[in-house]
Amino acid sequence: MERENIKGSAAFSGEFRLNAQASIQIYAVGNERLPLVVIDDFLENPTDLVGVALNSHFQPVTANLYPGIRAPVPTAYLHLVFDYLSKLTVFNLTNLKIAPHSCGDYSLVTVQPDQLKMMQCLPHADSKNPQQLATVHYLCAPELGGTAFYRHRSTGFESMDGDRLELYESTLKTELKTAGRLERNYILGSNEFFEEIAVVGAAFNRLIIYRSAMLHSGAIPRNFNFSADPRIGRLTANVFVQFRRQSSL
């Protein structure tokens, strides 16, 4: 498995360990029956992962629409997650190798609702690539909100690919133009354009795995604290892993 040029932080010199007592559940979500893996008590030593975050330099996100701040996760954690994903069979990716631009970050939601861009108020897909996986590792209190998955009502799409993207974007653009003023807030549950089809609550040391192409959003509650302090904010470790076919010689 190739790992050259994979983005991560080398600030942690210890070792992260999988918990042998972890509980694993696999769900088939929505009409498309896409897999969603939920693992409780993922790490044996999750407080070490939180400890690194406390000494990390978080910065506002400008490269995408994530509504908050991020800092790189330790490289040792990235490699542990990569090794775990490479052995999963539920996504049918075991004969592929991990692409070198896979990456991972700590994340904290800090943007107030009245500061959101309109697209941040709607579900999104991180990629149209069906061979990219996303993991969210909750390192926060349950009341800070988990992750919800959605179906776009008018197209019926629950995930994106190259063939769907143009129709989805044009349809959504028309809907937003004709809808008038939408609530400037994080989506929570269903609305007139999107139906919530699954939601996973946050729990400390819970890790979820899903295809990045799935429409989803953080399930941010209305009484959210928007704290930039990793000790009390919605701290997660997010990893994006692209798989590609082995090159033939």
Secondary structure, DSSP 8 states (H G I E B T S, - for coil): ---TT-B-B----S---B-TT-EEEEEEETTTTEEEEEEES-BS-HHHHHHHHHTS--EE--SS--SEEEEE-BHHHHHHHHHHHHT--TTS-TTEEE-TT-EEEEEEE---GGG--GGGGS-B-S-S-TTEEEEEEE-S-GGG--EEEEEETTT--SB--TTTHHHHHHHHHHHHHHH-----S---S--SSEEEEEEE---TTEEEEEETTB-EEE---TT------TTTS--EEEEEEEEEE----
